[in-house]
Amino acid sequence: MSDQPQPPDHGPGDDDGGTAPTPSEFEEIVGAETDRDPDLAVIEAGSRTLRAQAGPPQADVVPARPEDPETDRALREVEAELMGRWPETRLDPSLDRIRALMDVMGEPQRAYPSIHITGTNGKTSTARMIEALLSAFELRTGRYTSPHVQSFTERISIDGAPVSAERFIEAYEDVRPFAEMVDAQQPHRLSFFEMLTGMAYAAFADAPVDVAVIEVGMGGSWDATNVIDAGVSVVTPISLDHVARLGDTPEKIAGEKSGIVKKDATVVLAQQPVEAASVVLKRAAELDATVAREGLEFGVVSREVAVGGQLLTLRGLDGEYPEIFLPMHGAHMAHNAACALAAVEAFFGIGTRETDKGRTLDADVVRQAFASVSSPGRLELMRTSPTVLLDAAHNPAGARATAEAVGEAFGFSRLVGVVGPSRDKDVRGLLEAFEPIFAEVVLTRNSTTRAMDVDDLAAVAVEVFGEDRVQVEPRLDSALEEAITLAEEEGEYAGAGVLVTGSVFTAGEARLLLGRER
């Protein structure tokens, strides 16, 4: 039996509006699938029944704290217990603990097919696009991404929405006894990220989902997520980041990231530095994996700036998809969309088998999916007069992409930056990427222990911007107020803007301060 469901012949608009199929309708669904494996037909019928019972997918939101005091208390206890484990920044390059956890839990990660995503930038946005496409083709999805913008619960999504606080707590309680068994047997306890990964894989099996979209935490080869055997691997653009852990050259980093490629899989490879691409291609050849390369087998044919986003024509693995509206800014998002489309086509077997030549996905469904995509903290508009944007760029490559997108999509006469990076990043490279577009910069910090000291940050920023263009406000709320004041000066109110950036955590905290809880 194939482990990948095929795209249904009907679109999502053919659903019955939330009424569960009757037993006779269930049999009709199975009977209609005469050209497919009968087991897959039963899976599809069961999945449609579950979706109908659950109602339409929820809007993708960034969850606020639970309103119920008891639930909030219980969630805080779970968060504290998770944070009491090794943090994400403390790593041991080993899969021993997560494999042991999966073993005692009965290998939940093998209960569904997966799409695995690695790379330096664009992973979360690409994951969200893949999820939207799969959902539009009536598959029940699970998505695991990191880090979160505001809430731990964002990291585990089912049917396009973060799991509820109650379900997150249940997932933790489900995994905890197994984790305690593993903790007792291993030299080190399971880490924060390993525990969350186990929770996600168990929650997806329990849902159950038709397909899981999994973003690596860091690297690939020894990342805790790499206990899945994904039929499709996506490698987004690779650049220098986490050099102390992944290596100080594109080749070394690509070597780690290509570790997610599995035997006979399909690799969707975004545009890469030549040295990085060669490493991934070599790994794919060793494992008899099929490679789809952006710019050759798929890519962006054209794009135009549009109100609220951009209008694209994408070339898939075996055909073009014109007039796709993507409500996100920047060339980098268009390239993410191309990778997402190719990944979903590969998942459905399009363009990877001779028998599927000349076949494409339903273009109308693809358009509907892309038009629904959102990615909080990625050039997200928070307010107007003056315009305030949030972006999670945290390395030079991401900052350059954001700077280019801002210049293309927004006609600011004066842009003030609010920058609060982590101390383990290439801060000079980040600031240099933003220097051409910032009239002035307000330096600050977020509340995490990884935040860079503002005095150390100021010493670098003065060298990049000059002393007259740099201000320091250690508190993020004060930094926002100061930046807005600066943006409104000199009668440039209508053309002024503020960009808050430097870290996912800075963007998330600013999001709360600016009143966006969802």
Backbone hydrogen bonds, N-H to C=O, Kabsch-Sander energy under -0.5 kcal/mol:
donor,donor_aa,acceptor,acceptor_aa,energy
14,D,11,G,-2.1
15,D,12,P,-1.5
20,A,18,G,-0.5
26,F,22,T,-2.5
27,E,23,P,-1.9
28,E,24,S,-1.9
29,I,25,E,-2.4
30,V,26,F,-2.1
31,G,27,E,-3.0
32,A,28,E,-2.2
33,E,29,I,-0.7
33,E,30,V,-1.0
34,T,32,A,-1.4
36,R,33,E,-1.3
40,L,37,D,-0.5
41,A,37,D,-1.7
42,V,38,P,-1.8
43,I,39,D,-2.2
44,E,40,L,-2.8
45,A,41,A,-2.4
46,G,42,V,-2.7
47,S,43,I,-2.6
48,R,44,E,-2.5
49,T,45,A,-2.0
50,L,46,G,-2.3
51,R,47,S,-2.5
52,A,48,R,-2.3
53,Q,49,T,-2.2
54,A,50,L,-2.1
55,G,51,R,-1.2
61,V,59,A,-0.7
62,V,518,R,-1.2
72,D,68,D,-2.5
73,R,69,P,-2.4
74,A,70,E,-2.5
75,L,71,T,-2.6
76,R,72,D,-2.4
77,E,73,R,-1.9
78,V,74,A,-2.0
79,E,75,L,-2.8
80,A,76,R,-2.5
81,E,77,E,-2.3
82,L,78,V,-2.5
83,M,79,E,-2.7
84,G,80,A,-1.1
85,R,82,L,-1.6
90,R,87,P,-1.6
91,L,89,T,-0.7
94,S,92,D,-2.7
99,R,95,L,-2.5
100,A,96,D,-2.1
101,L,97,R,-2.3
102,M,98,I,-2.6
103,D,99,R,-2.2
104,V,100,A,-2.2
105,M,101,L,-1.5
106,G,103,D,-1.2
107,E,102,M,-3.6
110,R,107,E,-1.7
111,A,108,P,-1.9
115,I,212,A,-2.5
116,H,232,V,-2.5
117,I,214,I,-2.8
118,T,234,V,-3.0
120,T,237,P,-2.2
121,N,237,P,-1.5
126,T,122,G,-2.1
127,A,123,K,-2.6
128,R,124,T,-2.3
129,M,125,S,-1.9
130,I,126,T,-2.6
131,E,127,A,-2.6
132,A,128,R,-2.2
133,L,129,M,-2.2
134,L,130,I,-2.6
135,S,131,E,-2.6
136,A,132,A,-2.1
137,F,133,L,-1.2
138,E,135,S,-1.9
139,L,134,L,-1.9
141,T,139,L,-0.5
142,G,211,V,-1.8
143,R,157,S,-2.7
144,Y,213,V,-2.5
145,T,155,R,-1.6
154,E,151,S,-1.7
155,R,152,F,-1.8
156,I,153,T,-1.0
157,S,143,R,-2.8
157,S,155,R,-0.6
158,I,161,A,-2.4
159,D,141,T,-2.7
161,A,158,I,-1.2
163,V,153,T,-0.7
163,V,156,I,-2.7
168,F,164,S,-2.5
169,I,165,A,-2.3
170,E,166,E,-2.3
171,A,167,R,-2.5
172,Y,168,F,-2.0
173,E,169,I,-2.6
174,D,170,E,-2.5
175,V,171,A,-1.7
176,R,172,Y,-2.4
178,F,175,V,-0.6
179,A,175,V,-2.5
180,E,176,R,-2.5
181,M,177,P,-1.4
182,V,178,F,-2.1
183,D,179,A,-3.2
184,A,180,E,-1.7
185,Q,181,M,-0.8
185,Q,182,V,-1.0
186,Q,182,V,-1.5
192,F,86,W,-2.9
195,M,191,S,-2.5
196,L,192,F,-2.2
197,T,193,F,-2.4
198,G,194,E,-2.3
199,M,195,M,-2.2
200,A,196,L,-2.6
201,Y,197,T,-2.6
202,A,198,G,-2.2
203,A,199,M,-2.6
204,F,200,A,-2.5
205,A,201,Y,-1.7
206,D,202,A,-2.2
207,A,203,A,-1.7
209,V,204,F,-1.7
210,D,140,R,-2.7
211,V,140,R,-1.6
212,A,113,P,-2.2
213,V,142,G,-3.3
214,I,115,I,-2.9
214,I,212,A,-0.6
215,E,144,Y,-2.6
215,E,213,V,-0.5
216,V,117,I,-2.6
221,S,256,E,-2.2
223,D,220,G,-0.8
226,N,223,D,-2.3
227,V,225,T,-1.3
228,I,225,T,-0.9
230,A,228,I,-0.6
231,G,114,S,-1.0
232,V,114,S,-1.0
233,S,266,T,-2.9
234,V,116,H,-3.1
235,V,268,V,-2.8
236,T,118,T,-2.8
236,T,234,V,-0.6
245,R,242,H,-1.5
246,L,242,H,-2.8
247,G,243,V,-1.5
253,I,249,T,-2.3
254,A,250,P,-2.6
255,G,251,E,-2.0
256,E,252,K,-1.6
257,K,253,I,-2.5
258,S,254,A,-2.7
259,G,256,E,-1.2
260,I,257,K,-1.4
261,V,258,S,-1.7
264,D,287,L,-2.5
265,A,262,K,-1.9
266,T,231,G,-2.2
267,V,290,T,-3.7
268,V,233,S,-3.3
268,V,266,T,-0.6
269,L,267,V,-0.7
269,L,292,A,-3.0
270,A,235,V,-2.6
270,A,268,V,-0.7
276,A,273,P,-0.6
277,A,273,P,-2.7
278,S,274,V,-2.3
279,V,275,E,-1.0
280,V,276,A,-1.8
281,L,277,A,-2.7
282,K,278,S,-2.0
283,R,279,V,-2.1
284,A,280,V,-2.5
285,A,281,L,-2.3
286,E,282,K,-2.1
287,L,283,R,-1.2
288,D,285,A,-1.2
289,A,284,A,-2.8
290,T,265,A,-2.5
292,A,267,V,-3.3
293,R,291,V,-0.5
294,E,269,L,-2.9
295,G,298,F,-3.5
296,L,293,R,-2.1
297,E,293,R,-1.6
298,F,293,R,-1.4
299,G,315,R,-2.1
301,V,299,G,-0.6
301,V,313,T,-2.4
302,S,313,T,-1.5
304,E,311,L,-2.2
306,A,309,G,-2.4
309,G,306,A,-2.2
310,Q,326,L,-2.1
311,L,304,E,-2.9
312,L,310,Q,-0.5
312,L,324,I,-3.3
313,T,302,S,-2.4
314,L,321,Y,-2.3
315,R,299,G,-3.0
316,G,314,L,-0.7
316,G,319,G,-3.4
321,Y,314,L,-3.0
324,I,312,L,-2.9
325,F,323,E,-0.6
326,L,310,Q,-3.0
326,L,324,I,-0.6
328,M,326,L,-1.8
333,M,330,G,-0.6
334,A,330,G,-1.3
335,H,331,A,-2.2
336,N,332,H,-1.9
337,A,333,M,-2.2
338,A,334,A,-2.0
339,C,335,H,-2.1
340,A,336,N,-2.5
341,L,337,A,-2.6
342,A,338,A,-2.3
343,A,339,C,-2.4
344,V,340,A,-2.1
345,E,341,L,-2.5
346,A,342,A,-2.6
347,F,343,A,-2.2
348,F,344,V,-1.8
349,G,346,A,-1.4
350,I,345,E,-2.6
352,T,349,G,-0.9
353,R,349,G,-0.7
356,D,353,R,-1.7
357,K,354,E,-1.3
359,R,356,D,-1.5
366,V,362,D,-2.1
367,R,363,A,-2.5
368,Q,364,D,-2.3
369,A,365,V,-2.3
370,F,366,V,-2.4
371,A,367,R,-2.2
372,S,368,Q,-0.7
372,S,369,A,-1.1
373,V,370,F,-1.3
378,R,375,S,-1.5
379,L,377,G,-0.6
380,E,390,L,-2.4
382,M,380,E,-0.5
382,M,388,V,-3.1
383,R,388,V,-1.0
387,T,496,A,-1.3
388,V,383,R,-2.1
389,L,498,V,-3.1
390,L,380,E,-2.0
391,D,500,V,-2.5
392,A,377,G,-1.8
399,A,395,N,-2.6
400,R,396,P,-2.6
401,A,397,A,-1.9
402,T,398,G,-2.2
403,A,399,A,-2.9
404,E,400,R,-2.2
405,A,401,A,-2.1
406,V,402,T,-2.7
407,G,403,A,-2.1
408,E,404,E,-1.8
409,A,405,A,-2.7
410,F,406,V,-2.3
412,F,410,F,-1.0
413,S,495,G,-3.2
414,R,495,G,-1.4
416,V,497,G,-2.4
417,G,440,E,-2.5
418,V,499,L,-2.8
419,V,417,G,-0.5
419,V,442,V,-2.0
420,G,501,T,-2.0
422,S,502,G,-0.6
423,R,450,R,-2.9
425,K,422,S,-1.2
427,V,425,K,-1.9
430,L,426,D,-2.0
431,L,427,V,-2.7
432,E,428,R,-2.7
433,A,429,G,-1.6
434,F,430,L,-1.3
435,E,431,L,-1.7
437,I,434,F,-1.5
438,F,434,F,-1.5
439,A,415,L,-3.0
439,A,437,I,-0.6
440,E,415,L,-0.9
441,V,469,R,-2.7
442,V,417,G,-3.5
443,L,441,V,-0.6
443,L,471,Q,-3.3
444,T,419,V,-2.3
445,R,474,P,-0.8
451,A,448,T,-1.2
452,M,421,P,-2.3
457,L,453,D,-2.4
458,A,454,V,-2.5
459,A,455,D,-1.8
460,V,456,D,-1.3
461,A,457,L,-2.7
462,V,458,A,-2.6
463,E,459,A,-0.8
464,V,460,V,-1.3
465,F,461,A,-3.5
466,G,461,A,-0.6
466,G,462,V,-1.6
469,R,466,G,-1.2
470,V,467,E,-1.3
471,Q,441,V,-2.3
473,E,443,L,-3.0
479,A,475,R,-2.2
480,L,476,L,-2.3
481,E,477,D,-2.0
482,E,478,S,-2.5
483,A,479,A,-2.4
484,I,480,L,-2.4
485,T,481,E,-2.1
486,L,482,E,-2.5
487,A,483,A,-2.3
488,E,484,I,-1.2
489,E,486,L,-1.1
491,G,488,E,-0.6
492,E,489,E,-1.5
495,G,492,E,-0.9
496,A,492,E,-0.5
496,A,493,Y,-1.0
497,G,414,R,-2.2
498,V,387,T,-2.4
499,L,416,V,-2.4
500,V,389,L,-2.8
501,T,418,V,-2.9
501,T,499,L,-0.5
502,G,393,A,-1.3
507,A,503,S,-2.2
508,G,504,V,-2.4
509,E,505,F,-2.5
510,A,506,T,-2.3
511,R,507,A,-2.0
512,L,508,G,-1.6
513,L,509,E,-2.2
514,L,510,A,-2.3
515,G,512,L,-1.6
516,R,511,R,-2.6
517,E,515,G,-1.0
